[in-house]
Amino acid sequence: MDIQIDPGAPLRSIQRPDANGSQYSRGDYKHQDANVDDSHFNRNNTPDLSETPTENWITLDFQPDLSNRSGVSQFLCFFMAHIIGSTLLFLSFSPQLSLFNLSLWLFIQLLISTPFVASLQRSIKNDQESQSAARSARNNTTLTQENSIGAQLFRPHSANRQSHSSARNPVAFSTLEQVSIAISAVASFSLTVWAVITYLAAPSIEFTLTSTALFFALSITSLWGLRSCNERANQLRLTLYVAPLCLGLLVIWYVAATFDLPLLNNQDMNNSQWLMLYFGFVSLPVSLIIHHRYTSKINQRTQISPEQQTRINSYLQRQRQKSRYLAGQLQEESRLRKQLEQQMSANRVQMEQNVAERTRELSETNELLNQQIKLRQNISNALARSQARLSQAVEASKLGLWDWDLATDHLYQSPFHASFDKKEWSSRDFLSQLKQVTHPDDFPHVRDTLLSYINGHQENYSVRYRIFDKQLDTWIWIEDRGNAVLRNDEGKAQRIIGTRCNIHEDYQKEEQLRLTKTVFDQTSEGLFVLDHRFRFVTVNQAFKTMLGYTEDDLLGKHWMHVSQTPQKRKVFKQAQISLAETGNWEVEIFEKRANGEYFPIRIQLNTIREAHGAVAHYAGLVSDLKVHKEADEKLKYLLNYDELTGLANRSLFKDRMHSALTRARSSLSQFALLYIDIDRFKHINDSLGHEKADHILKEYSTRLAGTMNRADSVARLGDDEFAVIVSAKDLSQASLAAQDILSALSKPFNAGEEELFISSSIGITMFPSQGRELSVLMQNAASATRQAKYLGGNNFQVFSSSMQNLFKFQINVESDLRRALLKNELEVFYQPKIDLRTETITSVEALVRWKHPDKGLITPADFVNIAEETGLITDIGGKVLTIACEQAKEWLDMALGKIKISVNLSAHQLRQPQIFSSIADALEQTQLPPDLLELELTENAVVENIHSTRKLLQKFREQGISLSIDDFGTGYSSFSYLKKLPVDTLKIDRALVREVPDNPQDTAICKAIIVLGQNLNLQVVAEGVENEEQYRYLQDLGCDLVQGFYVSRPMDAEAMTKLLCQQQRKFADQSSI
């Protein structure tokens, strides 16, 4: 390791490399020459400590400390090589290993190793002493420069000088080493002579080669060792090691010759022994070379030349000069330090005086502050007491205080109500909370009033509103009042202070008074109040109107002076007596109006007393008996006649029925009771409105009354129910009267700009054959009416006993039908329609079937009318629509063609407001294209309300849904609505197709319908085709599609799917051909 020192550089910057090449702060020294010149000093005779010459560097080489693990390991390796080599030589000489031979060998090794170990220890010790001296010099030099103490610079110099001097002195050998050196010299000469004699006496080639190799190796080793050692100490150490080795070999040969041991008998040695012999001769010199080379390097590193010593002394002299300079600087610094201490002492005295003065001033200020604090505390206590009194006063008055600073957007309010729970709000949060708790009807008024006051449009802020009280679960009335205490230049309020009060009880009282006042003013009876002296205090408008006086004519006047009744003194006297005895008075007298007209009145007078019982006021009620008589007559009329139609009502009709029953019983005559019900009038009322519905009812009643010339009485029993008493000798006359009614009512009614067709259902019952009591006759007639409605309406039915069983059946069917909807007993069958041009199935009609668990398959004819009457048709129609759309979508996905599905839409369904959305939802749910859906509507359902129906059908058309008129030709068949309705198909009723072509009338109608459809670009479908003759005839007429039993009966979805698959395979076969 090389240690380099730069004498000109600051000691903190000296670096030395470590074993890995890194630098560290305290390291090797680099010295300048001992000669000191003036170039190293500046003009002020100050050493230049920053200048660092770069020439004449001194390098001190130190061998690493062999006392560590690495040095010991190297020594052991060298020693083991020596042991192995010598052992191989011993084994080659003595193939027979015995205890004697082994002991002899160990003794010889001990003798050989002793001087070797002593020599190595001496080298290691010298190396350690040199390193210790150099380390001490470095440490002392670094300490001297850092502390600026010149005396420390001389210690490393002396130590270093002593260490280097000791390293250069000759080595003093011990007695053992001197004896070993002498023996080595004699042994070397003896071995040389003995080798020559041995060669001459026994010129064996093996022994000769062995001896020659041995002495040659020893000679080469000695010469190389002497050449590599530059001092006598190392040469002597080499001889010290070689001599014992040679002496040991000589002793071995001597013992072998004396005792005649077979040591070097070439006849007894084999090749392996000779090989070991040669290897031992080679390994011994190698170990010697390595050992002596290592020892030589140690000695070289511990030596310092005289030139190097001179340079070190020069470096130390320069350091002494620098130390003297630094000592002078230190004295100057000490002088300056004393001056600073004196100045600081003076400043400290001045500071103590200032602190004392400041402390006195602070004491005086503190006393003033304590006085101010005490005063403020008194003021604060007074304010707290005042605040407490104010809070108690506010709490007692049940007021809430609020302070709104609009400039800072901050509002404070005292506790008032749970709806305003927080004390502090921002303006935005307060307005938001106010909107939440205020009644929706009141908040706009509160907001407008508040904004108007803030903007300066109002002088005072006062508003009443309702907030919801969760505890009372009701709305309570609140009143806010406020005043702007600060406004800006524009007149807008910047700060408002106000109160909030619960005025719910007061408001209720005011409302009660207001209601009482309203009743007092608005009642049709004359009301007045007299004081205890019978002077008028107040009167209502009815009283003034009744007598013809003004308020000035009455108030403050005595009742006796105002009244003009005959014998008024006698009447007044009776009133005083009655009021004094009973507290009330009632009498009917004639009174005179201001215009001189007398009229009958009834006066009721009651006493109002104060809490202690004294009379305070008299309250009077005056009724105009003339007006009452007129009202009684009108009431009597209303009790017996319908106000809207003028027909007799139910009460008068019952009286007339009793009279008719009495006459019939006495004269033994007969009469008929006709019970009339307007079909689907509720839908008319809902769609057209009450005003138009009332107009239709008036016209309906007029037509009904006009047809009954022979009727004893025509009455309106309910909204859409009428009854007629007909003097009929038999059932035929009653039936003729019913037919006349249906004919008169079948004509269209005008409802504004709309034309409306109304049908009716009539039930007939005869006295005395079908009932002898009023209730029985009414019940039987109503039953016959229900039967007529069950059969589709627009007809009349005569009561029969079998209707009772029918009604029970209908009730059971309704109950079972509701259960069937829940248990999914309704199934959809499909009847195909054939295109007569291609003779292929292009569409099918969805028909509902009911699989009853007990009765089997039930056709629609047995339950559709009941479903219509009970409203279940809506649920049934929706279910059929969804199933049909799902099936059509499945056929489309199976690539069976675009099969259009036809679904019937009843009149009841058409009247439902959500019909359009339900059909749209079904299409969206099933993903069926709208053009594959066709809705079939009956004529009666379409013309029932042509205006609203046209709008609904137009929406279906815009959606892409096809529309068909079912049973065309059997209803009204008014061609005028065809041009108004967006229909696509006309479907000829089966009743017209049944006798085609045999019946010329039916044939002509069918032909006319087909021609009509062609001219209007409408598709025509004929249903009920049951034979080939009808099929071919309709095909010749140009009908588009047909359906019926001839084509196919209705079938379930599976059978219909098979039929469509067969058709598709047929198309495939034809296309392949």
Secondary structure, 3 states (H helix, E strand, C coil): CEEECCCCCCHHHCCEECCCCCEECCCCECCCCCCCCHHHECCCCCECCCCCCCCCCCCEECCCCCCCHHHHHHHHHHHHHHHHHHHHHHHHHCCCCCHHHHHHHHHHHHHHHHHHHHHHHHHHHHHHHHHHHHHHHHHHHHHHHHHCCHHHHHHHHHHHHHHHHHHHCCCCCCHHHHHHHHHHHHHHHHHHHHHHHHHHHCCCHHHHHHHHHHHHHHHHHHHHHHHHCCCHHHHHHHHHHHHHHHHHHHHHHHHHHHCCCCCCCCCCCCHHHHHHHHHHHHHHHHHHHHHHHHHHHHHHHCCCCHHHHHHHHHHHHHHHHHHHHHHHHHHHHHHHHHHHHHHHHHHHHHHHHHHHHHHHHHHHHHHHHHHHHHHHHHHHHHHHHHHHHHHHHHHHHCEEEEEEECCCCEEEECCCCHHHCCCEEEHHHHHHHHHHHECCCCHHHHHHHHHHHHCCCCCCEEEEEEEEECCCCEEEEEEEEEEEEEECCCCCEEEEEEEEEECHHHHHHHHHHHHHHHHHHHCCCEEEEEECCCEEEEECHHHHHHHCCCHHHHCCCEHHHHCCCCCHHHHHHHHHHHHHHHCEEEEEEEEECCCCCEEEEEEEEEEEECCCCCEEEEEEEEEEHHHHHHHHHHHHHHHHECCCCCCECHHHHHHHHHHHHHHHHHHCCCEEEEEEEECCHHHHHHHHCHHHHHHHHHHHHHHHHHHCCCEEEEEECCCCEEEEEECCCCHHHHHHHHHHHHHHHCCCEEECCEEECCCEEEEEEEECCCCCCHHHHHHHHHHHHHHHHHCCCCEEEECCCHHHHHHHHHHHHHHHHHHHHHHCCEEEEEEEEEECCCCEEEEEEEEEEEEECCCEEECHHHCHHHHHHHCCHHHHHHHHHHHHHHHHHHHHHCCCCCCEEEEEECHHHHCCCCHHHHHHHHHHHHCCCHHHEEEEEEHHHHHCCHHHHHHHHHHHHHHCCEEEEEEECCCCCCHHHCCCCCCCEEEECHHHHCCCCCCHHHHHHHHHHHHHHHHCCCEEEEECCCCHHHHHHHHHHCCCEEECCCCCCCECHHHHHHHHHHHHHHHHHHHHC
